[in-house]
Amino acid sequence: MEVTPLPHEWMLVSIIGFFVSWLQVYTYMSMKWGAAFMLFFIITFTASMVSMSYASTEEEHLQELAIHEVRKWKRHKA
């Protein structure tokens, strides 16, 4: 079984989505919808953790995880 790493945004969205679902949807709107959204974001967080822990360290997969790209700045001569 080969596991491909998920982008880093998945984990960030799952954490923020869980807290928004808990504090806004579950508390003020609907307990059923809030619980459903929280379950969805827990599954998303679990998938990102599994992806992160079982992913190989091959060069082709590491390129997908790169957060910052090297930028080449051009200097303008005055």
mmCIF file of the N, C-alpha and C atoms, coordinates in Angstrom:
data_MODEL
# 
_entry.id   MODEL 
# 
loop_
_atom_site.group_PDB 
_atom_site.id 
_atom_site.type_symbol 
_atom_site.label_atom_id 
_atom_site.label_alt_id 
_atom_site.label_comp_id 
_atom_site.label_asym_id 
_atom_site.label_entity_id 
_atom_site.label_seq_id 
_atom_site.pdbx_PDB_ins_code 
_atom_site.Cartn_x 
_atom_site.Cartn_y 
_atom_site.Cartn_z 
_atom_site.occupancy 
_atom_site.B_iso_or_equiv 
_atom_site.pdbx_formal_charge 
_atom_site.auth_seq_id 
_atom_site.auth_comp_id 
_atom_site.auth_asym_id 
_atom_site.auth_atom_id 
_atom_site.pdbx_PDB_model_num 
ATOM 1   N N  . MET A 1 1  ? 0.841   -1.181 0.000   1.00 0.00 ? 1  MET A N  1 
ATOM 2   C CA . MET A 1 1  ? 0.000   0.000  0.000   1.00 0.00 ? 1  MET A CA 1 
ATOM 3   C C  . MET A 1 1  ? 0.884   1.241  0.000   1.00 0.00 ? 1  MET A C  1 
ATOM 4   N N  . GLU A 1 2  ? 0.608   2.136  -0.924  1.00 0.00 ? 2  GLU A N  1 
ATOM 5   C CA . GLU A 1 2  ? 1.386   3.363  -1.024  1.00 0.00 ? 2  GLU A CA 1 
ATOM 6   C C  . GLU A 1 2  ? 0.517   4.539  -0.583  1.00 0.00 ? 2  GLU A C  1 
ATOM 7   N N  . VAL A 1 3  ? 1.022   5.307  0.337   1.00 0.00 ? 3  VAL A N  1 
ATOM 8   C CA . VAL A 1 3  ? 0.284   6.451  0.860   1.00 0.00 ? 3  VAL A CA 1 
ATOM 9   C C  . VAL A 1 3  ? 0.935   7.714  0.339   1.00 0.00 ? 3  VAL A C  1 
ATOM 10  N N  . THR A 1 4  ? 0.155   8.536  -0.303  1.00 0.00 ? 4  THR A N  1 
ATOM 11  C CA . THR A 1 4  ? 0.653   9.813  -0.804  1.00 0.00 ? 4  THR A CA 1 
ATOM 12  C C  . THR A 1 4  ? 0.332   10.896 0.213   1.00 0.00 ? 4  THR A C  1 
ATOM 13  N N  . PRO A 1 5  ? 1.298   11.744 0.544   1.00 0.00 ? 5  PRO A N  1 
ATOM 14  C CA . PRO A 1 5  ? 1.037   12.775 1.551   1.00 0.00 ? 5  PRO A CA 1 
ATOM 15  C C  . PRO A 1 5  ? 0.011   13.799 1.061   1.00 0.00 ? 5  PRO A C  1 
ATOM 16  N N  . LEU A 1 6  ? -0.854  14.188 1.961   1.00 0.00 ? 6  LEU A N  1 
ATOM 17  C CA . LEU A 1 6  ? -1.839  15.220 1.659   1.00 0.00 ? 6  LEU A CA 1 
ATOM 18  C C  . LEU A 1 6  ? -1.197  16.592 1.855   1.00 0.00 ? 6  LEU A C  1 
ATOM 19  N N  . PRO A 1 7  ? -1.721  17.603 1.208   1.00 0.00 ? 7  PRO A N  1 
ATOM 20  C CA . PRO A 1 7  ? -1.179  18.951 1.413   1.00 0.00 ? 7  PRO A CA 1 
ATOM 21  C C  . PRO A 1 7  ? -1.354  19.401 2.863   1.00 0.00 ? 7  PRO A C  1 
ATOM 22  N N  . HIS A 1 8  ? -0.513  20.336 3.287   1.00 0.00 ? 8  HIS A N  1 
ATOM 23  C CA . HIS A 1 8  ? -0.554  20.797 4.669   1.00 0.00 ? 8  HIS A CA 1 
ATOM 24  C C  . HIS A 1 8  ? -1.839  21.558 4.984   1.00 0.00 ? 8  HIS A C  1 
ATOM 25  N N  . GLU A 1 9  ? -2.540  22.034 3.982   1.00 0.00 ? 9  GLU A N  1 
ATOM 26  C CA . GLU A 1 9  ? -3.775  22.776 4.225   1.00 0.00 ? 9  GLU A CA 1 
ATOM 27  C C  . GLU A 1 9  ? -4.875  21.898 4.809   1.00 0.00 ? 9  GLU A C  1 
ATOM 28  N N  . TRP A 1 10 ? -4.817  20.590 4.527   1.00 0.00 ? 10 TRP A N  1 
ATOM 29  C CA . TRP A 1 10 ? -5.853  19.680 5.038   1.00 0.00 ? 10 TRP A CA 1 
ATOM 30  C C  . TRP A 1 10 ? -5.888  19.703 6.555   1.00 0.00 ? 10 TRP A C  1 
ATOM 31  N N  . MET A 1 11 ? -4.725  19.622 7.173   1.00 0.00 ? 11 MET A N  1 
ATOM 32  C CA . MET A 1 11 ? -4.679  19.606 8.627   1.00 0.00 ? 11 MET A CA 1 
ATOM 33  C C  . MET A 1 11 ? -5.146  20.942 9.197   1.00 0.00 ? 11 MET A C  1 
ATOM 34  N N  . LEU A 1 12 ? -4.716  22.021 8.595   1.00 0.00 ? 12 LEU A N  1 
ATOM 35  C CA . LEU A 1 12 ? -5.111  23.341 9.068   1.00 0.00 ? 12 LEU A CA 1 
ATOM 36  C C  . LEU A 1 12 ? -6.617  23.548 8.943   1.00 0.00 ? 12 LEU A C  1 
ATOM 37  N N  . VAL A 1 13 ? -7.178  23.170 7.814   1.00 0.00 ? 13 VAL A N  1 
ATOM 38  C CA . VAL A 1 13 ? -8.625  23.313 7.603   1.00 0.00 ? 13 VAL A CA 1 
ATOM 39  C C  . VAL A 1 13 ? -9.409  22.420 8.551   1.00 0.00 ? 13 VAL A C  1 
ATOM 40  N N  . SER A 1 14 ? -8.902  21.225 8.819   1.00 0.00 ? 14 SER A N  1 
ATOM 41  C CA . SER A 1 14 ? -9.626  20.322 9.722   1.00 0.00 ? 14 SER A CA 1 
ATOM 42  C C  . SER A 1 14 ? -9.645  20.852 11.146  1.00 0.00 ? 14 SER A C  1 
ATOM 43  N N  . ILE A 1 15 ? -8.554  21.443 11.608  1.00 0.00 ? 15 ILE A N  1 
ATOM 44  C CA . ILE A 1 15 ? -8.515  21.995 12.966  1.00 0.00 ? 15 ILE A CA 1 
ATOM 45  C C  . ILE A 1 15 ? -9.421  23.207 13.077  1.00 0.00 ? 15 ILE A C  1 
ATOM 46  N N  . ILE A 1 16 ? -9.315  24.123 12.138  1.00 0.00 ? 16 ILE A N  1 
ATOM 47  C CA . ILE A 1 16 ? -10.148 25.327 12.175  1.00 0.00 ? 16 ILE A CA 1 
ATOM 48  C C  . ILE A 1 16 ? -11.615 24.960 11.984  1.00 0.00 ? 16 ILE A C  1 
ATOM 49  N N  . GLY A 1 17 ? -11.900 24.054 11.066  1.00 0.00 ? 17 GLY A N  1 
ATOM 50  C CA . GLY A 1 17 ? -13.282 23.633 10.819  1.00 0.00 ? 17 GLY A CA 1 
ATOM 51  C C  . GLY A 1 17 ? -13.913 22.970 12.019  1.00 0.00 ? 17 GLY A C  1 
ATOM 52  N N  . PHE A 1 18 ? -13.134 22.167 12.747  1.00 0.00 ? 18 PHE A N  1 
ATOM 53  C CA . PHE A 1 18 ? -13.669 21.531 13.953  1.00 0.00 ? 18 PHE A CA 1 
ATOM 54  C C  . PHE A 1 18 ? -14.078 22.569 14.984  1.00 0.00 ? 18 PHE A C  1 
ATOM 55  N N  . PHE A 1 19 ? -13.207 23.534 15.234  1.00 0.00 ? 19 PHE A N  1 
ATOM 56  C CA . PHE A 1 19 ? -13.523 24.537 16.250  1.00 0.00 ? 19 PHE A CA 1 
ATOM 57  C C  . PHE A 1 19 ? -14.667 25.459 15.831  1.00 0.00 ? 19 PHE A C  1 
ATOM 58  N N  . VAL A 1 20 ? -14.736 25.799 14.552  1.00 0.00 ? 20 VAL A N  1 
ATOM 59  C CA . VAL A 1 20 ? -15.860 26.612 14.077  1.00 0.00 ? 20 VAL A CA 1 
ATOM 60  C C  . VAL A 1 20 ? -17.165 25.821 14.194  1.00 0.00 ? 20 VAL A C  1 
ATOM 61  N N  . SER A 1 21 ? -17.115 24.542 13.850  1.00 0.00 ? 21 SER A N  1 
ATOM 62  C CA . SER A 1 21 ? -18.315 23.703 13.971  1.00 0.00 ? 21 SER A CA 1 
ATOM 63  C C  . SER A 1 21 ? -18.759 23.577 15.415  1.00 0.00 ? 21 SER A C  1 
ATOM 64  N N  . TRP A 1 22 ? -17.798 23.431 16.300  1.00 0.00 ? 22 TRP A N  1 
ATOM 65  C CA . TRP A 1 22 ? -18.119 23.262 17.714  1.00 0.00 ? 22 TRP A CA 1 
ATOM 66  C C  . TRP A 1 22 ? -18.634 24.561 18.328  1.00 0.00 ? 22 TRP A C  1 
ATOM 67  N N  . LEU A 1 23 ? -17.929 25.671 18.080  1.00 0.00 ? 23 LEU A N  1 
ATOM 68  C CA . LEU A 1 23 ? -18.265 26.923 18.744  1.00 0.00 ? 23 LEU A CA 1 
ATOM 69  C C  . LEU A 1 23 ? -19.419 27.674 18.088  1.00 0.00 ? 23 LEU A C  1 
ATOM 70  N N  . GLN A 1 24 ? -19.620 27.504 16.792  1.00 0.00 ? 24 GLN A N  1 
ATOM 71  C CA . GLN A 1 24 ? -20.661 28.259 16.111  1.00 0.00 ? 24 GLN A CA 1 
ATOM 72  C C  . GLN A 1 24 ? -21.867 27.403 15.735  1.00 0.00 ? 24 GLN A C  1 
ATOM 73  N N  . VAL A 1 25 ? -21.633 26.346 14.982  1.00 0.00 ? 25 VAL A N  1 
ATOM 74  C CA . VAL A 1 25 ? -22.749 25.553 14.463  1.00 0.00 ? 25 VAL A CA 1 
ATOM 75  C C  . VAL A 1 25 ? -23.404 24.745 15.575  1.00 0.00 ? 25 VAL A C  1 
ATOM 76  N N  . TYR A 1 26 ? -22.616 24.010 16.339  1.00 0.00 ? 26 TYR A N  1 
ATOM 77  C CA . TYR A 1 26 ? -23.164 23.145 17.397  1.00 0.00 ? 26 TYR A CA 1 
ATOM 78  C C  . TYR A 1 26 ? -23.811 23.975 18.502  1.00 0.00 ? 26 TYR A C  1 
ATOM 79  N N  . THR A 1 27 ? -23.173 25.070 18.878  1.00 0.00 ? 27 THR A N  1 
ATOM 80  C CA . THR A 1 27 ? -23.662 25.873 20.000  1.00 0.00 ? 27 THR A CA 1 
ATOM 81  C C  . THR A 1 27 ? -24.872 26.720 19.639  1.00 0.00 ? 27 THR A C  1 
ATOM 82  N N  . TYR A 1 28 ? -24.833 27.396 18.489  1.00 0.00 ? 28 TYR A N  1 
ATOM 83  C CA . TYR A 1 28 ? -25.864 28.385 18.185  1.00 0.00 ? 28 TYR A CA 1 
ATOM 84  C C  . TYR A 1 28 ? -26.896 27.946 17.156  1.00 0.00 ? 28 TYR A C  1 
ATOM 85  N N  . MET A 1 29 ? -26.574 27.008 16.289  1.00 0.00 ? 29 MET A N  1 
ATOM 86  C CA . MET A 1 29 ? -27.491 26.693 15.202  1.00 0.00 ? 29 MET A CA 1 
ATOM 87  C C  . MET A 1 29 ? -28.193 25.354 15.387  1.00 0.00 ? 29 MET A C  1 
ATOM 88  N N  . SER A 1 30 ? -27.480 24.270 15.208  1.00 0.00 ? 30 SER A N  1 
ATOM 89  C CA . SER A 1 30 ? -28.101 22.957 15.250  1.00 0.00 ? 30 SER A CA 1 
ATOM 90  C C  . SER A 1 30 ? -27.119 21.939 15.816  1.00 0.00 ? 30 SER A C  1 
ATOM 91  N N  . MET A 1 31 ? -27.578 21.168 16.793  1.00 0.00 ? 31 MET A N  1 
ATOM 92  C CA . MET A 1 31 ? -26.710 20.163 17.390  1.00 0.00 ? 31 MET A CA 1 
ATOM 93  C C  . MET A 1 31 ? -26.417 19.036 16.405  1.00 0.00 ? 31 MET A C  1 
ATOM 94  N N  . LYS A 1 32 ? -27.400 18.663 15.582  1.00 0.00 ? 32 LYS A N  1 
ATOM 95  C CA . LYS A 1 32 ? -27.194 17.575 14.621  1.00 0.00 ? 32 LYS A CA 1 
ATOM 96  C C  . LYS A 1 32 ? -26.192 17.968 13.546  1.00 0.00 ? 32 LYS A C  1 
ATOM 97  N N  . TRP A 1 33 ? -26.370 19.158 12.966  1.00 0.00 ? 33 TRP A N  1 
ATOM 98  C CA . TRP A 1 33 ? -25.441 19.612 11.938  1.00 0.00 ? 33 TRP A CA 1 
ATOM 99  C C  . TRP A 1 33 ? -24.059 19.861 12.525  1.00 0.00 ? 33 TRP A C  1 
ATOM 100 N N  . GLY A 1 34 ? -24.004 20.403 13.718  1.00 0.00 ? 34 GLY A N  1 
ATOM 101 C CA . GLY A 1 34 ? -22.715 20.628 14.363  1.00 0.00 ? 34 GLY A CA 1 
ATOM 102 C C  . GLY A 1 34 ? -21.972 19.328 14.610  1.00 0.00 ? 34 GLY A C  1 
ATOM 103 N N  . ALA A 1 35 ? -22.679 18.313 15.070  1.00 0.00 ? 35 ALA A N  1 
ATOM 104 C CA . ALA A 1 35 ? -22.049 17.009 15.300  1.00 0.00 ? 35 ALA A CA 1 
ATOM 105 C C  . ALA A 1 35 ? -21.589 16.379 13.986  1.00 0.00 ? 35 ALA A C  1 
ATOM 106 N N  . ALA A 1 36 ? -22.376 16.542 12.936  1.00 0.00 ? 36 ALA A N  1 
ATOM 107 C CA . ALA A 1 36 ? -21.988 15.993 11.633  1.00 0.00 ? 36 ALA A CA 1 
ATOM 108 C C  . ALA A 1 36 ? -20.734 16.688 11.097  1.00 0.00 ? 36 ALA A C  1 
ATOM 109 N N  . PHE A 1 37 ? -20.684 18.011 11.209  1.00 0.00 ? 37 PHE A N  1 
ATOM 110 C CA . PHE A 1 37 ? -19.509 18.736 10.755  1.00 0.00 ? 37 PHE A CA 1 
ATOM 111 C C  . PHE A 1 37 ? -18.282 18.385 11.594  1.00 0.00 ? 37 PHE A C  1 
ATOM 112 N N  . MET A 1 38 ? -18.453 18.262 12.902  1.00 0.00 ? 38 MET A N  1 
ATOM 113 C CA . MET A 1 38 ? -17.322 17.899 13.751  1.00 0.00 ? 38 MET A CA 1 
ATOM 114 C C  . MET A 1 38 ? -16.796 16.512 13.398  1.00 0.00 ? 38 MET A C  1 
ATOM 115 N N  . LEU A 1 39 ? -17.689 15.572 13.129  1.00 0.00 ? 39 LEU A N  1 
ATOM 116 C CA . LEU A 1 39 ? -17.270 14.231 12.734  1.00 0.00 ? 39 LEU A CA 1 
ATOM 117 C C  . LEU A 1 39 ? -16.504 14.268 11.414  1.00 0.00 ? 39 LEU A C  1 
ATOM 118 N N  . PHE A 1 40 ? -16.993 15.057 10.464  1.00 0.00 ? 40 PHE A N  1 
ATOM 119 C CA . PHE A 1 40 ? -16.306 15.201 9.185   1.00 0.00 ? 40 PHE A CA 1 
ATOM 120 C C  . PHE A 1 40 ? -14.892 15.743 9.368   1.00 0.00 ? 40 PHE A C  1 
ATOM 121 N N  . PHE A 1 41 ? -14.741 16.769 10.193  1.00 0.00 ? 41 PHE A N  1 
ATOM 122 C CA . PHE A 1 41 ? -13.417 17.360 10.384  1.00 0.00 ? 41 PHE A CA 1 
ATOM 123 C C  . PHE A 1 41 ? -12.497 16.469 11.210  1.00 0.00 ? 41 PHE A C  1 
ATOM 124 N N  . ILE A 1 42 ? -13.043 15.649 12.090  1.00 0.00 ? 42 ILE A N  1 
ATOM 125 C CA . ILE A 1 42 ? -12.231 14.665 12.802  1.00 0.00 ? 42 ILE A CA 1 
ATOM 126 C C  . ILE A 1 42 ? -11.699 13.624 11.820  1.00 0.00 ? 42 ILE A C  1 
ATOM 127 N N  . ILE A 1 43 ? -12.533 13.174 10.895  1.00 0.00 ? 43 ILE A N  1 
ATOM 128 C CA . ILE A 1 43 ? -12.096 12.218 9.883   1.00 0.00 ? 43 ILE A CA 1 
ATOM 129 C C  . ILE A 1 43 ? -11.035 12.840 8.979   1.00 0.00 ? 43 ILE A C  1 
ATOM 130 N N  . THR A 1 44 ? -11.216 14.099 8.619   1.00 0.00 ? 44 THR A N  1 
ATOM 131 C CA . THR A 1 44 ? -10.232 14.793 7.791   1.00 0.00 ? 44 THR A CA 1 
ATOM 132 C C  . THR A 1 44 ? -8.895  14.926 8.519   1.00 0.00 ? 44 THR A C  1 
ATOM 133 N N  . PHE A 1 45 ? -8.927  15.259 9.801   1.00 0.00 ? 45 PHE A N  1 
ATOM 134 C CA . PHE A 1 45 ? -7.700  15.374 10.591  1.00 0.00 ? 45 PHE A CA 1 
ATOM 135 C C  . PHE A 1 45 ? -7.005  14.016 10.704  1.00 0.00 ? 45 PHE A C  1 
ATOM 136 N N  . THR A 1 46 ? -7.793  12.958 10.928  1.00 0.00 ? 46 THR A N  1 
ATOM 137 C CA . THR A 1 46 ? -7.225  11.616 11.023  1.00 0.00 ? 46 THR A CA 1 
ATOM 138 C C  . THR A 1 46 ? -6.569  11.203 9.704   1.00 0.00 ? 46 THR A C  1 
ATOM 139 N N  . ALA A 1 47 ? -7.208  11.528 8.597   1.00 0.00 ? 47 ALA A N  1 
ATOM 140 C CA . ALA A 1 47 ? -6.630  11.206 7.289   1.00 0.00 ? 47 ALA A CA 1 
ATOM 141 C C  . ALA A 1 47 ? -5.309  11.942 7.071   1.00 0.00 ? 47 ALA A C  1 
ATOM 142 N N  . SER A 1 48 ? -5.228  13.186 7.502   1.00 0.00 ? 48 SER A N  1 
ATOM 143 C CA . SER A 1 48 ? -3.976  13.921 7.327   1.00 0.00 ? 48 SER A CA 1 
ATOM 144 C C  . SER A 1 48 ? -2.883  13.378 8.240   1.00 0.00 ? 48 SER A C  1 
ATOM 145 N N  . MET A 1 49 ? -3.237  12.924 9.444   1.00 0.00 ? 49 MET A N  1 
ATOM 146 C CA . MET A 1 49 ? -2.251  12.322 10.343  1.00 0.00 ? 49 MET A CA 1 
ATOM 147 C C  . MET A 1 49 ? -1.739  10.994 9.787   1.00 0.00 ? 49 MET A C  1 
ATOM 148 N N  . VAL A 1 50 ? -2.640  10.167 9.279   1.00 0.00 ? 50 VAL A N  1 
ATOM 149 C CA . VAL A 1 50 ? -2.233  8.887  8.689   1.00 0.00 ? 50 VAL A CA 1 
ATOM 150 C C  . VAL A 1 50 ? -1.357  9.138  7.473   1.00 0.00 ? 50 VAL A C  1 
ATOM 151 N N  . SER A 1 51 ? -1.745  10.081 6.657   1.00 0.00 ? 51 SER A N  1 
ATOM 152 C CA . SER A 1 51 ? -0.975  10.414 5.475   1.00 0.00 ? 51 SER A CA 1 
ATOM 153 C C  . SER A 1 51 ? 0.416   10.902 5.847   1.00 0.00 ? 51 SER A C  1 
ATOM 154 N N  . MET A 1 52 ? 0.505   11.685 6.914   1.00 0.00 ? 52 MET A N  1 
ATOM 155 C CA . MET A 1 52 ? 1.788   12.238 7.324   1.00 0.00 ? 52 MET A CA 1 
ATOM 156 C C  . MET A 1 52 ? 2.691   11.159 7.929   1.00 0.00 ? 52 MET A C  1 
ATOM 157 N N  . SER A 1 53 ? 2.124   10.227 8.671   1.00 0.00 ? 53 SER A N  1 
ATOM 158 C CA . SER A 1 53 ? 2.957   9.250  9.368   1.00 0.00 ? 53 SER A CA 1 
ATOM 159 C C  . SER A 1 53 ? 3.365   8.068  8.487   1.00 0.00 ? 53 SER A C  1 
ATOM 160 N N  . TYR A 1 54 ? 2.560   7.696  7.498   1.00 0.00 ? 54 TYR A N  1 
ATOM 161 C CA . TYR A 1 54 ? 2.880   6.552  6.663   1.00 0.00 ? 54 TYR A CA 1 
ATOM 162 C C  . TYR A 1 54 ? 3.445   6.910  5.299   1.00 0.00 ? 54 TYR A C  1 
ATOM 163 N N  . ALA A 1 55 ? 3.596   8.169  5.011   1.00 0.00 ? 55 ALA A N  1 
ATOM 164 C CA . ALA A 1 55 ? 4.072   8.580  3.691   1.00 0.00 ? 55 ALA A CA 1 
ATOM 165 C C  . ALA A 1 55 ? 5.554   8.273  3.539   1.00 0.00 ? 55 ALA A C  1 
ATOM 166 N N  . SER A 1 56 ? 5.927   7.956  2.333   1.00 0.00 ? 56 SER A N  1 
ATOM 167 C CA . SER A 1 56 ? 7.334   7.693  2.070   1.00 0.00 ? 56 SER A CA 1 
ATOM 168 C C  . SER A 1 56 ? 8.077   9.016  1.945   1.00 0.00 ? 56 SER A C  1 
ATOM 169 N N  . THR A 1 57 ? 9.371   8.930  2.000   1.00 0.00 ? 57 THR A N  1 
ATOM 170 C CA . THR A 1 57 ? 10.183  10.143 1.896   1.00 0.00 ? 57 THR A CA 1 
ATOM 171 C C  . THR A 1 57 ? 10.817  10.271 0.516   1.00 0.00 ? 57 THR A C  1 
ATOM 172 N N  . GLU A 1 58 ? 10.156  9.741  -0.483  1.00 0.00 ? 58 GLU A N  1 
ATOM 173 C CA . GLU A 1 58 ? 10.677  9.848  -1.832  1.00 0.00 ? 58 GLU A CA 1 
ATOM 174 C C  . GLU A 1 58 ? 10.651  11.296 -2.295  1.00 0.00 ? 58 GLU A C  1 
ATOM 175 N N  . GLU A 1 59 ? 11.575  11.633 -3.148  1.00 0.00 ? 59 GLU A N  1 
ATOM 176 C CA . GLU A 1 59 ? 11.730  13.012 -3.601  1.00 0.00 ? 59 GLU A CA 1 
ATOM 177 C C  . GLU A 1 59 ? 10.483  13.540 -4.309  1.00 0.00 ? 59 GLU A C  1 
ATOM 178 N N  . GLU A 1 60 ? 9.797   12.701 -5.069  1.00 0.00 ? 60 GLU A N  1 
ATOM 179 C CA . GLU A 1 60 ? 8.611   13.159 -5.804  1.00 0.00 ? 60 GLU A CA 1 
ATOM 180 C C  . GLU A 1 60 ? 7.477   13.549 -4.866  1.00 0.00 ? 60 GLU A C  1 
ATOM 181 N N  . HIS A 1 61 ? 7.380   12.888 -3.708  1.00 0.00 ? 61 HIS A N  1 
ATOM 182 C CA . HIS A 1 61 ? 6.338   13.242 -2.754  1.00 0.00 ? 61 HIS A CA 1 
ATOM 183 C C  . HIS A 1 61 ? 6.721   14.456 -1.921  1.00 0.00 ? 61 HIS A C  1 
ATOM 184 N N  . LEU A 1 62 ? 8.004   14.611 -1.657  1.00 0.00 ? 62 LEU A N  1 
ATOM 185 C CA . LEU A 1 62 ? 8.441   15.750 -0.857  1.00 0.00 ? 62 LEU A CA 1 
ATOM 186 C C  . LEU A 1 62 ? 8.213   17.067 -1.587  1.00 0.00 ? 62 LEU A C  1 
ATOM 187 N N  . GLN A 1 63 ? 8.264   17.051 -2.886  1.00 0.00 ? 63 GLN A N  1 
ATOM 188 C CA . GLN A 1 63 ? 8.032   18.267 -3.653  1.00 0.00 ? 63 GLN A CA 1 
ATOM 189 C C  . GLN A 1 63 ? 6.596   18.765 -3.463  1.00 0.00 ? 63 GLN A C  1 
ATOM 190 N N  . GLU A 1 64 ? 5.649   17.843 -3.302  1.00 0.00 ? 64 GLU A N  1 
ATOM 191 C CA . GLU A 1 64 ? 4.256   18.223 -3.098  1.00 0.00 ? 64 GLU A CA 1 
ATOM 192 C C  . GLU A 1 64 ? 4.044   18.865 -1.736  1.00 0.00 ? 64 GLU A C  1 
ATOM 193 N N  . LEU A 1 65 ? 4.901   18.545 -0.765  1.00 0.00 ? 65 LEU A N  1 
ATOM 194 C CA . LEU A 1 65 ? 4.763   19.089 0.577   1.00 0.00 ? 65 LEU A CA 1 
ATOM 195 C C  . LEU A 1 65 ? 5.439   20.435 0.756   1.00 0.00 ? 65 LEU A C  1 
ATOM 196 N N  . ALA A 1 66 ? 6.166   20.898 -0.236  1.00 0.00 ? 66 ALA A N  1 
ATOM 197 C CA . ALA A 1 66 ? 6.908   22.143 -0.103  1.00 0.00 ? 66 ALA A CA 1 
ATOM 198 C C  . ALA A 1 66 ? 5.948   23.306 0.112   1.00 0.00 ? 66 ALA A C  1 
ATOM 199 N N  . ILE A 1 67 ? 6.198   24.045 1.157   1.00 0.00 ? 67 ILE A N  1 
ATOM 200 C CA . ILE A 1 67 ? 5.333   25.178 1.484   1.00 0.00 ? 67 ILE A CA 1 
ATOM 201 C C  . ILE A 1 67 ? 5.780   26.414 0.714   1.00 0.00 ? 67 ILE A C  1 
ATOM 202 N N  . HIS A 1 68 ? 7.065   26.643 0.700   1.00 0.00 ? 68 HIS A N  1 
ATOM 203 C CA . HIS A 1 68 ? 7.591   27.840 0.060   1.00 0.00 ? 68 HIS A CA 1 
ATOM 204 C C  . HIS A 1 68 ? 8.407   27.449 -1.159  1.00 0.00 ? 68 HIS A C  1 
ATOM 205 N N  . GLU A 1 69 ? 8.267   28.231 -2.160  1.00 0.00 ? 69 GLU A N  1 
ATOM 206 C CA . GLU A 1 69 ? 9.066   28.027 -3.351  1.00 0.00 ? 69 GLU A CA 1 
ATOM 207 C C  . GLU A 1 69 ? 10.166  29.087 -3.376  1.00 0.00 ? 69 GLU A C  1 
ATOM 208 N N  . VAL A 1 70 ? 11.276  28.732 -3.943  1.00 0.00 ? 70 VAL A N  1 
ATOM 209 C CA . VAL A 1 70 ? 12.376  29.679 -4.035  1.00 0.00 ? 70 VAL A CA 1 
ATOM 210 C C  . VAL A 1 70 ? 12.020  30.716 -5.089  1.00 0.00 ? 70 VAL A C  1 
ATOM 211 N N  . ARG A 1 71 ? 12.067  31.955 -4.672  1.00 0.00 ? 71 ARG A N  1 
ATOM 212 C CA . ARG A 1 71 ? 11.741  33.034 -5.604  1.00 0.00 ? 71 ARG A CA 1 
ATOM 213 C C  . ARG A 1 71 ? 13.016  33.732 -6.032  1.00 0.00 ? 71 ARG A C  1 
ATOM 214 N N  . LYS A 1 72 ? 13.063  34.055 -7.284  1.00 0.00 ? 72 LYS A N  1 
ATOM 215 C CA . LYS A 1 72 ? 14.200  34.795 -7.801  1.00 0.00 ? 72 LYS A CA 1 
ATOM 216 C C  . LYS A 1 72 ? 13.762  36.238 -8.005  1.00 0.00 ? 72 LYS A C  1 
ATOM 217 N N  . TRP A 1 73 ? 14.345  37.113 -7.212  1.00 0.00 ? 73 TRP A N  1 
ATOM 218 C CA . TRP A 1 73 ? 14.000  38.513 -7.292  1.00 0.00 ? 73 TRP A CA 1 
ATOM 219 C C  . TRP A 1 73 ? 14.920  39.200 -8.294  1.00 0.00 ? 73 TRP A C  1 
ATOM 220 N N  . LYS A 1 74 ? 14.314  39.994 -9.118  1.00 0.00 ? 74 LYS A N  1 
ATOM 221 C CA . LYS A 1 74 ? 15.098  40.752 -10.087 1.00 0.00 ? 74 LYS A CA 1 
ATOM 222 C C  . LYS A 1 74 ? 15.356  42.140 -9.507  1.00 0.00 ? 74 LYS A C  1 
ATOM 223 N N  . ARG A 1 75 ? 16.596  42.535 -9.564  1.00 0.00 ? 75 ARG A N  1 
ATOM 224 C CA . ARG A 1 75 ? 16.937  43.870 -9.086  1.00 0.00 ? 75 ARG A CA 1 
ATOM 225 C C  . ARG A 1 75 ? 16.924  44.830 -10.275 1.00 0.00 ? 75 ARG A C  1 
ATOM 226 N N  . HIS A 1 76 ? 16.256  45.917 -10.059 1.00 0.00 ? 76 HIS A N  1 
ATOM 227 C CA . HIS A 1 76 ? 16.185  46.917 -11.100 1.00 0.00 ? 76 HIS A CA 1 
ATOM 228 C C  . HIS A 1 76 ? 17.366  47.885 -10.922 1.00 0.00 ? 76 HIS A C  1 
ATOM 229 N N  . LYS A 1 77 ? 18.033  48.140 -12.000 1.00 0.00 ? 77 LYS A N  1 
ATOM 230 C CA . LYS A 1 77 ? 19.150  49.097 -11.942 1.00 0.00 ? 77 LYS A CA 1 
ATOM 231 C C  . LYS A 1 77 ? 18.587  50.493 -12.108 1.00 0.00 ? 77 LYS A C  1 
ATOM 232 N N  . ALA A 1 78 ? 19.021  51.361 -11.203 1.00 0.00 ? 78 ALA A N  1 
ATOM 233 C CA . ALA A 1 78 ? 18.537  52.737 -11.251 1.00 0.00 ? 78 ALA A CA 1 
ATOM 234 C C  . ALA A 1 78 ? 19.461  53.626 -12.033 1.00 0.00 ? 78 ALA A C  1 
# 
